[in-house]
Amino acid sequence: MASSIDPDRLPEATHRLAEDQAPEQPAPDADTREKQRGPVTLRRRQVQAGTTDQRLLDTRGPSDWVHTDPWRVLRIQSEFVEGFGLLAEIPKAVSVFGSARTKPGSPEYLAGEQLGSALARAGYAVITGGGPGIMEAVNKGTCQAGGTSVGLGIELPFEQRINDWVDIGINFRYFFARKTMFVKYAQAFVVMPGGFGTLDELFEALTLVQTGKVTSFPVVLFGTAYWSGLVDWIRATLLAEGKVNEADLELLQLSDDVDEVVDIIRDSERG
């Protein structure tokens, strides 16, 4: 069994990631209503009166059983049940990914706000990882445009809360449960500039489309200057050596224009 994580021995990259994240503070007159319902965070218009306190009472005695695999299976199941129940009734949605390190006010942050706003005006809910940076920017643009702003958080070795622009939020323990929600409830992926986590989501989405696990699912890379090097490498190396074919490259679309991104998604829905 793997040992637990010692916070004092985390890689330097992990500490740097935590330090680089800088969530934006809401305006003084903003609607700051918030309610926690189990692992779910509800904010602003999503807050309803009343409580749903359904916690089980703990009893004294041995607790080793909570660390066994059969118990973990139940915990994993609960994440799927909670995610399916929470997201089943949201409007048609687009999942947007990007760096948690992007600073408020930067060009990429402002582009994220514009993208979230454009998607909301087009009638889409927007799903992000719920964190800071580009995720926060997209949630902010969506929320301010009156759309449904969703954030799917993840338990990390360092503290990271759901950003304040998320109206419907849920925190996951397991990456694979969270990834299922990103795909199941989205009509498209938009991938903004980001790091390892963003690349992980990008290539998982491409694999699902390539293998026919999902259909009519556009994957749009936003920011041609940022992504063109990756696309050139795929073409010059993977395609040249026969690891992918020309049709695989057509799964990727690049854009620098938020309205064009919306049009790509709409055209895909029309079939």
N, C-alpha and C positions, 0 to 999 in steps of 0.2 A: 504494500500500500504506500502510495506517495505521501511524503511528509507534508505538513501544512506549511503555507508560505510564511517565511519570516520577513516582516516588513523592512527590517534593517539590511536584508540581503537581496532586495529587489534590484534588477539591473538598472544601471544609470539611465537607460532609455526610458524606463518606466517612470522614474522620478522626473525626468525632463518633460515627459508627456503631461504629467499632473501639473507641473509648473507653467507649462505653455498655455493651459486652458484658462480663458478669461471670460466668464459669462457676463453679459451686459445686464445692468440693473434696470428694472422697469421704471417708468415715469412715476412721479409722486402721486398723480391722480389716476393711475391705472387700476383696473379692477383686479384686486389681489385675492379674491375668494379662492380657497383651496380646501379640498377634502380628501382624506386618505381612506380608501376602501380596500382593506387588505393590502395587496401589493400594487393596487391601482391608485393613481393620482388623478383627481378630477379638478379642473380649474375653470374659473369664470362661468360662462353660460352652461357648462356641463355639471355644475354643482347643484345638487338637489337637496331638499329638506329631508331630515331624518337620518338615522344611522343604520348600519347593517353589521352589528357586532356579533359575529358568529365564531368567535375563537373557541377552540376546545380548551377545557381546563386541564392544566398539567397536574400530574400527581407525582409525589416523591417516590424515589426508587431508582434502580439502574436505568441508565439512559444510553447505553452503548448501541442499542438497536437503531437509533436514529442515524447512525453512521454506516449502516449496512446497505448493500446494493438493493435488496428488495424495497427498503424504505425509500431509497433514491428514485426507484422506478415510480413510486407513488408521487413523489415530489415533482418528477419530470411530467407525469401525467397531469398534475394539477396546473402546471404552467401552460400546457396545451389547452386544457379546459378553460382556464381563465382568459387566455389570449383569444381563443375562438369565440367565447361568450362576449368579450368586450368589443371585438372588431367586426363581428358578423353583420352589424346593422349600420356601419359607417357608409357614407356614399362611396362611389367608385373612387379609387385612390391611386396615387403615384408615390412610389418610394424614392426618396432622394438621399444620396450619400455624399459625404465630404469630410474634410479634416476638422477635428475638434480643436486644432491649434490656430485656426484662422481668427485674426483679431477683428473685433468690431470696428467698423469704419473703413476697413481695407476694401479694395476693389472686389475681391472674391466674396467678402461678406455682403457687400451691397448687391452683387449679382444674385446671391442666395435669397436676399429679401425680395428682389424683383421676380425671381423664379417662383417663389412661394406665392406671391401675390397673383401672378399670371395664372398659375394652376388653380388657385382658389376662384378667380373670376371665371375660369373656364368650367367650373363646376366640379373640380376634383378635390377630394380630401388629400392631405399630404402626410406621409409617414416618414419620419426620420428616426435616427438613433437616440433622439431626445437629449443629446448632450450639448456642449457649448460649440463655438466656432460656426462652421457652415450649417450644421444641424440647427443651431439656435436661430441663425439668420433666416433659414427657410421657414421654420416654425413661426417666426416673427412676421414675415411677409404674409403668410397664410392667415394667421390670426388677425392681423390688422385689416386684411381684405375681407374678413367675415367668413372665411372658410373653416373647415374642420381640421384642426392641427393636432396630429397624433405623434407621440414620442414613445419609442420602445427602448428603454434603458437596459443596461447590463451591469451585473455585479463585477466590479473591478478591484484590484488590490489597493487602489487609492480611492478616496471618496469622490463620487461624481453624482450630482443630483440631476433630476429631470429639469430642463431649463424652464424659465417662467412663461414662455410663449406656447407651451404645450397645454391643450385643453383636455385631452384624453391621454393618459400616460400609464404605462405598466413597466415594472422592472423585472427582468429575467435573471435567473441564476445561470442558465445554460444557453450558450451561443446557438446551438442547433435548434432549440425551441424558438428563439427569437428570429432566426433566419427564416423559419417556416412562415412566420407571420408577415415578414417583409414581402415574401413572394405570393402567398395565398391571397392576400387582400389588396394587391396592387395590379394595375393594368400595364405598368411600365416602370422601368428604372431610369433615373437620371443620376449620373455619376459626376459630381463636381470634383475639383482638385482635392486630393487626399493622400493618405499614407497607406500603411499595411492593411488596416481595417477596411479602407475603401477599396483597395485592390482585391481583398478577399471577397467582398460582396460582388464586385464587378465580375471576377472570373467564375464565381459560383453561378451567377445569373447567366453568363454566356454558356456554361456547361449545361445548365437546365434547358436552355433554348436549343442548343446544338443536339442534345440527346432526345429532344421531343417531350421532355417532362412538362414543359409549359409551351403554349403556342400563342401566336399573335402577341408577342411580348417584346416591344422595342427596348433596346438598351442604348441610351444616348449619353455620350461623353460631352460634358459641357466645359468648354475651354480648349480650343484647338491648339493653342500654343503649349499648354500643359501636357496634353495627351498625344500630340502628334509623334513625339519620340517613341512612345510605347507602341503606337500603331505601326510606325516604320520598322521597329524591331520585329514585331509579329510578322510583317510582310517579308522583311529581308532574311529572317532566320527561321521562324516556324514554317512559313509557307515555302520558302526556298528548300528546306530540308524535308518537306512532305509531312510535317507534323500536323498541319491543318491544311484545308483546301480553300480555294477562292471563295466558295459559298460561305465559309465560316467568317471571313472578313466582312461579309455583307451584314452580319449580325450587329456590327458596331456602326453607329452613326455619330458624327461629330457636329457640334454647333456652338456658336458664340451668341446666339440670339434667343431670348426666352420665348418670343412669339413663335419662332420656328420650332422650338422644342414642343410647345403645345400643339402645333399643327402636326408634327410627326406622331404624337400620341393619338390625336384625333383620327388621323388617317389610318393608323393601325386598327383602331376600333371599328372603323367602317369596313375593314377587311380588304 
